Amino acid sequence: MSKRAVVAGLGLMVVLGACNRYGPSQAYTTPGWYLEKPRLMMVAGPEIFAGPMTYEECEARRTSFPPSASSNLLCIMEKTMPGPYGPYTASPPTPKS
């Protein structure tokens, strides 16, 4: 295996690790409306910009972005902690004690 492949692989892991900074596991605090940018192809799940808030606050925050960016953002009601792919999957089941 060449040194370039090893360095490229390590660089890719660092970049993917940085993508999880605003993921659901870090940003979710309580149920409510969250401003999210879904990323279907990323293992890290959606990028959460703000929340929890009311729906009106979420829409106001979403429309404050430029039109090219705001069209990619969604206000999503999260009642439980989002799964690894955001609103597209359920949270993992909680173990029974």
TITOR-30610 format. One record per residue: x, y, z of N, C-alpha, C in turn. Coordinates in steps of 0.1 Angstrom, whole numbers, padded with zeros to 4 digits, always signed. Atoms other than C-alpha are relative to their C-alpha. Example, Ala and Ser with C-alpha at 12.3 -4.5 7.8 and 13.67 -1.06 7.14 Angstrom:
2
+0009-0012+0000+0123-0045+0078+0009+0012+0000-0009-0011+0000+0137-0011+0071-0008+0011+0008
// end
This chain:
97
+0009-0012+0000+0000+0000+0000+0009+0012+0000-0008-0011+0001+0014+0033-0009-0002+0010+0011+0001-0010-0011+0020+0062+0015-0011+0010-0004+0011-0009+0004-0003+0084-0006-0014-0005+0003+0013+0005-0004-0032+0061-0001-0003+0000+0015+0002-0001-0014-0027+0060+0036-0003+0014+0004+0002-0014-0003-0024+0098+0038-0014+0004-0004+0013-0004+0005-0055+0102+0017-0011-0006+0008+0009+0007-0008-0074+0077+0038-0002+0007+0014+0001-0007-0013-0065+0095+0070-0006+0014-0002+0006-0013+0002-0074+0129+0055-0015-0001-0002+0014+0002+0002-0108+0115+0045-0007-0002+0013+0006+0002-0013-0115+0103+0080-0001+0013+0008+0001-0013-0008-0106+0137+0095-0011+0008-0006+0011-0008+0006-0129+0154+0070-0014-0005+0004+0013+0005-0004-0158+0131+0077-0003+0001+0014+0002-0002-0014-0153+0134+0114-0004+0014+0003+0004-0014-0002-0155+0172+0111-0014+0003-0004+0013-0002+0004-0188+0169+0093-0010-0003+0011+0010+0004-0011-0205+0154+0124-0001+0011+0011-0001-0010-0010-0199+0186+0143-0014+0006+0004+0013-0005-0002-0235+0198+0139-0011-0010-0002+0009+0011+0002-0252+0164+0137-0011-0001+0011+0011+0001-0010-0283+0154+0155+0004-0005+0014-0004+0005-0013-0265+0136+0183+0005+0011+0009-0006-0011-0007-0248+0169+0193-0010+0011+0002+0009-0011+0000-0276+0194+0185-0013-0002+0007+0013+0003-0006-0307+0177+0198+0000+0002+0015+0001-0002-0015-0317+0189+0233-0013-0004+0005+0014+0003-0004-0355+0187+0236-0009+0000-0013+0009+0000+0012-0385+0181+0213-0003+0015-0004+0003-0013+0006-0393+0210+0190+0003+0001-0014-0003-0002+0014-0388+0225+0156+0015+0003-0001-0014-0002+0002-0352+0223+0143+0002+0004-0015-0004-0004+0014-0337+0241+0112+0011-0010-0005-0010+0010+0004-0319+0213+0093+0002+0001-0015-0003+0002+0014-0302+0207+0060+0003-0015-0001-0002+0015+0001-0307+0170+0051+0012-0003-0009-0011+0005+0008-0277+0151+0037-0002-0015-0001+0003+0014+0002-0288+0118+0023+0012-0009-0001-0012+0008+0003-0254+0106+0013+0011+0000+0011-0010-0001-0011-0235+0115+0045-0004-0009+0012+0003+0009-0011-0233+0090+0073-0002+0008+0013+0002-0008-0012-0232+0119+0098-0014+0005+0002+0013-0004-0002-0268+0127+0092-0002+0015-0004+0002-0014+0005-0283+0162+0087+0008+0010+0008-0007-0011-0007-0266+0194+0096-0011+0008+0007+0010-0008-0007-0287+0212+0123+0005+0014+0003-0004-0014-0002-0285+0250+0123-0005+0006+0013+0006-0006-0012-0308+0259+0151-0012-0008+0005+0011+0007-0006-0334+0246+0175+0003-0003+0015+0014+0000+0004-0355+0239+0193-0006+0014+0001+0007-0013+0000-0379+0267+0186-0014-0002-0005+0014+0001+0006-0415+0274+0174+0001+0000-0015-0001+0000+0015-0424+0269+0138+0002+0013-0006-0002-0013+0006-0427+0306+0132+0014+0005+0001-0014-0004-0001-0392+0312+0146+0008-0007-0010-0008+0008+0009-0379+0284+0125-0001+0005-0015+0002-0006+0013-0394+0298+0093+0006+0013-0002-0006-0013+0001-0382+0333+0101+0016-0002-0001-0014+0002+0001-0347+0319+0106+0004-0006-0013-0003+0006+0013-0348+0298+0074-0001+0011-0011+0001-0010+0010-0359+0328+0053+0010+0011+0002-0011-0010-0002-0331+0350+0068+0012-0004-0008-0012+0004+0008-0306+0329+0047-0003+0005-0015+0002-0003+0014-0300+0338+0010-0009-0011-0007+0009+0009+0006-0326+0322-0013+0006-0013-0005-0006+0013+0004-0301+0297-0027+0003-0009+0011-0002+0009-0012-0294+0284+0008-0013-0004+0006+0013+0002-0007-0329+0287+0023-0008-0011-0007+0008+0011+0007-0344+0264-0004+0005-0014+0004-0005+0013-0004-0322+0236+0009-0002-0003+0015+0003+0002-0015-0332+0240+0046-0014-0004+0002+0013+0004-0004-0361+0224+0063-0003+0003+0014+0004-0001-0014-0380+0231+0095-0007-0013+0003+0005+0013-0003-0386+0197+0110-0003-0001+0015+0004+0002-0014-0405+0188+0141+0006-0013+0005-0006+0012-0006-0383+0164+0161-0006-0003+0013+0006+0004-0013-0403+0147+0188+0010-0009+0009-0011+0008-0007-0374+0123+0197+0013+0003-0007-0014-0003+0006-0337+0124+0189+0000-0007-0013+0000+0005+0013-0333+0120+0152+0010-0012-0002-0009+0011+0003-0317+0088+0138+0012+0005-0008-0012-0004+0007-0285+0087+0119-0002+0007-0013+0003-0007+0013-0301+0100+0087-0011+0011+0002+0010-0011-0003-0323+0127+0104-0014-0005-0001+0014+0003+0000-0360+0127+0096-0003-0013-0008+0002+0012+0008-0356+0097+0073+0001-0013+0007+0000+0013-0008-0350+0071+0100-0004+0003+0014+0004-0002-0014-0363+0066+0134+0012-0001+0009-0011+0001-0010-0342+0068+0165+0002-0015+0004-0003+0014-0004-0325+0036+0177-0009-0003+0012+0008+0003-0011-0347+0017+0201+0008+0001+0013-0006-0001-0013-0340+0023+0237+0000-0014+0007+0000+0013-0006-0329-0008+0256-0009-0001+0012+0009+0002-0011-0354-0022+0281+0009-0004+0012-0008+0004-0011-0340-0024+0316-0007-0009+0009
// end
